[in-house]
Amino acid sequence: MNNTHYLDSKAALIKAEIPRKITSWGSLLIITFTSIILFGTYYKYHKYLKYTGNVVKDNEKYLIKIVVEEDEILNIKKGILILNNKELEHEIFYIKPVYYLEDQNQKYYEVFVKCNLEKAYQYENLPITVKFKLPETTLMKEVLKKLRKR
């Protein structure tokens, strides 16, 4: 006999009206999350790596010596060298063996980069700041890379 009372309460829940505040906040959250996901998926940008190194002379050639993490050597090969807002072609001349700085888990390499340096930069042991412009990426790709590393 209590079955009808039980069914009536279910029908009342289904027919109950949802307050406007909950509806508006819910729709606002849905629109916000959708916008963030679309922006993160479709907006493309260039990522940059910035290093401070020294100019060294090796058999009449001037090279840029930088210290790089093991994971970023491939990115340097793919990237475009930027020096004083000028894009230069470059190649990795050679890489010195592994050594460690502070953290024992991360390996670092001395990378010697060969490029056409201007006369103003052709001084041995000259400190120099270089940037590498990496190929275009999206925010979603970068987040997924970080999650995979963990």
Secondary structure as UniProt FT lines:
FT   HELIX           3..15
FT   HELIX           20..42
FT   STRAND          44..58
FT   TURN            59..60
FT   STRAND          61..69
FT   HELIX           70..72
FT   HELIX           73..78
FT   STRAND          80..83
FT   TURN            84..85
FT   STRAND          86..88
FT   STRAND          90..95
FT   STRAND          99..100
FT   TURN            104..105
FT   STRAND          107..115
FT   HELIX           119..121
FT   TURN            124..125
FT   STRAND          127..138
FT   HELIX           139..149
//
